[in-house]
Amino acid sequence: MFIVVLVTARDKTEAELIARHLVERKLCACVNIVAPVNSLFRWDNKLDSSEEAMLIIKTRKALFKKLEEAVKSVHSYEVPEIIALPVVLGSKKYLDWVKTSTV
């Protein structure tokens, strides 16, 4: 099964560091970085906002735990967003590439 993992990062520089860390370790096939992303959230019981970067990570469900640990090992946030969404359908050739590009 394939998943798309969303991770927000402090900025584009941190997002690129995280992306490289994951792709080099073959924990994902591809990472798209979208920046800037404007986030509005509650933290320490206060409404806050921040300009961040969003990583859109394509991988296999079986690699989620290792990917999560790898993100946490280089991420600057105390509680980074790391959420996975199932891939319901996809191009066979693309999904084959994701499979062969990951460990």
N, C-alpha and C positions, 0 to 999 in steps of 0.2 A: 504494500500500500504506500502511496505517495502523499506527502504533506507539503504545505506552504507554511513557513514559520515567519511570524512578524516579530521584529525586534526594533525598538527605538533606541537611538544612541544620542549622546550629548551634542554631537555635531558631525559633519561629514568626515572629518579626519578620523574620529573614533569609529565611525561606521566602516570606513575603508580598512582600518586595522582589524576590526572584527571579521569583516568579509574575507580578507586575505587569510586570517587565522583559520577560518572554517574551510575555505576552498583548498588551501594547501594541505590540510589534513584529510581531504576527501570526505568530509562530513556533510557536504552538500555539493550539488553540481553547479549551482549558479546563485549569485546574490545580486539583486537589483538594489541600488541605493537611490532613494528619493529624498531630496533636500532642497529647501527647508520644508519641514512639516511643522505646522503650528499645533501644539497640544494644549488642551485645557483639562485640568485634573484636580483632584483633591489630594493633598499631602499634608500630614501632621494636622489634620482636621481643618485645613485652610484651603480655599480655592486658589489655584496657582495656574500659571501658563508658562510655556517655554517653547522656543524654537529648537527643533531637534532634527535628526535625520532618521528615516525609516529604512530598515533592511527588509527585503522580501526574499526569503531564502527557500530554494527548492531542494527537497531531499526526500529520503525514505523514512517512514514512521519508525522503523527499527533503529534508526540512528538518533532519534530525538533526545534521549537521555545524554548521550555523549556530546551532542551538539549543545544542549543546555549547559552542561558542565564547561565546555569550551568557551561559550559566550560569557558565562560568569567569571571565568578565569582572567579575562581581559577587559571586562566592562567596568566603567567607573561608577555606575549607579549602585546604591545599596539594594534596591529591588528592581532589577531590569525587567522590562516587558519581554516575555518570551512566550508567545502563544502559537499553537499549531492549528491549522485548518486542514481538513481532509481534501484531497483532490478527488473529486467525484468522477470526472471525465478528463481525458487529455489525449493529445495526439500520441499515437503509439510510438512513432519515431522519437518524439521528444522525451517521453517517459522511458523508453529504452536507453536514451542518452543519459538521463538522470541516473538510472540504475547502473550503467557501466562507468559513470563518472564518480561514483561513491564507493566507499569500502564495504 
